[in-house]
Amino acid sequence: MEELAEGLLRTAFRVAKWVLFEWFVEVVLYWIGRGTLKFFSFGRYPHFNDKAEGRCITTGFLTVVVVFVALIYLL
């Protein structure tokens, strides 16, 4: 019985970890990247109907990495 409960808890934690990771990537990194692209393109890119999700997520990731490295360097 204990092994069954342990397996269920392990599965529940894996699902929760996956959901949180997907949320972080698709929401947090997307909007950071979208804001960064808007800032550097003076509001021209990306448009509302533009399918630039991958580019926004990549830009968001790079922005987070650059800020993190800059903070480490300054401290």
C-alpha positions as CSV (number, residue, x, y, z in Angstrom):
1,M,0.0,0.0,0.0
2,E,2.8,2.3,0.8
3,E,4.5,1.8,-2.6
4,L,1.2,2.6,-4.3
5,A,0.9,5.9,-2.4
6,E,4.5,6.7,-3.1
7,G,4.0,6.1,-6.8
8,L,0.9,8.3,-6.9
9,L,2.6,11.1,-5.1
10,R,5.6,10.9,-7.4
11,T,3.4,11.1,-10.4
12,A,1.4,14.0,-9.0
13,F,4.7,15.9,-8.3
14,R,5.9,15.2,-11.9
15,V,2.7,16.5,-13.4
16,A,2.8,19.6,-11.1
17,K,6.4,20.3,-12.1
18,W,5.6,19.9,-15.8
19,V,2.6,22.3,-15.5
20,L,4.6,24.9,-13.6
21,F,7.5,24.7,-16.2
22,E,5.1,25.0,-19.1
23,W,3.4,28.0,-17.4
24,F,6.7,29.7,-16.8
25,V,7.9,29.2,-20.4
26,E,4.6,30.1,-22.1
27,V,3.5,32.9,-19.9
28,V,6.5,34.5,-18.2
29,L,9.2,34.1,-20.8
30,Y,6.7,35.0,-23.6
31,W,5.6,38.3,-22.1
32,I,9.2,39.3,-21.1
33,G,10.3,38.5,-24.7
34,R,7.3,40.3,-26.2
35,G,8.0,43.4,-24.1
36,T,11.7,43.3,-25.0
37,L,11.0,43.0,-28.7
38,K,8.4,45.9,-28.5
39,F,11.0,48.0,-26.7
40,F,13.9,47.5,-29.1
41,S,11.7,47.8,-32.2
42,F,10.0,50.9,-30.9
43,G,6.6,49.2,-30.8
44,R,6.6,47.9,-34.3
45,Y,7.2,44.2,-33.7
46,P,5.4,41.8,-32.8
47,H,1.9,42.7,-34.0
48,F,-1.2,41.4,-32.3
49,N,-2.0,38.9,-35.1
50,D,1.7,37.9,-35.6
51,K,2.6,34.3,-35.0
52,A,6.0,35.0,-33.3
53,E,5.5,32.9,-30.2
54,G,8.9,31.1,-30.6
55,R,10.8,34.3,-31.1
56,C,9.1,36.0,-28.1
57,I,10.0,33.0,-25.9
58,T,13.6,32.9,-27.1
59,T,14.0,36.6,-26.6
60,G,12.5,36.3,-23.1
61,F,14.9,33.5,-22.2
62,L,17.9,35.5,-23.5
63,T,16.7,38.6,-21.6
64,V,16.5,36.7,-18.4
65,V,19.9,35.2,-18.9
66,V,21.5,38.6,-19.7
67,V,19.9,40.2,-16.6
68,F,21.0,37.3,-14.4
69,V,24.6,37.5,-15.7
70,A,24.6,41.3,-15.3
71,L,23.4,41.0,-11.7
72,I,26.1,38.4,-10.9
73,Y,28.7,40.6,-12.5
74,L,27.6,43.7,-10.6
75,L,27.4,41.9,-7.3
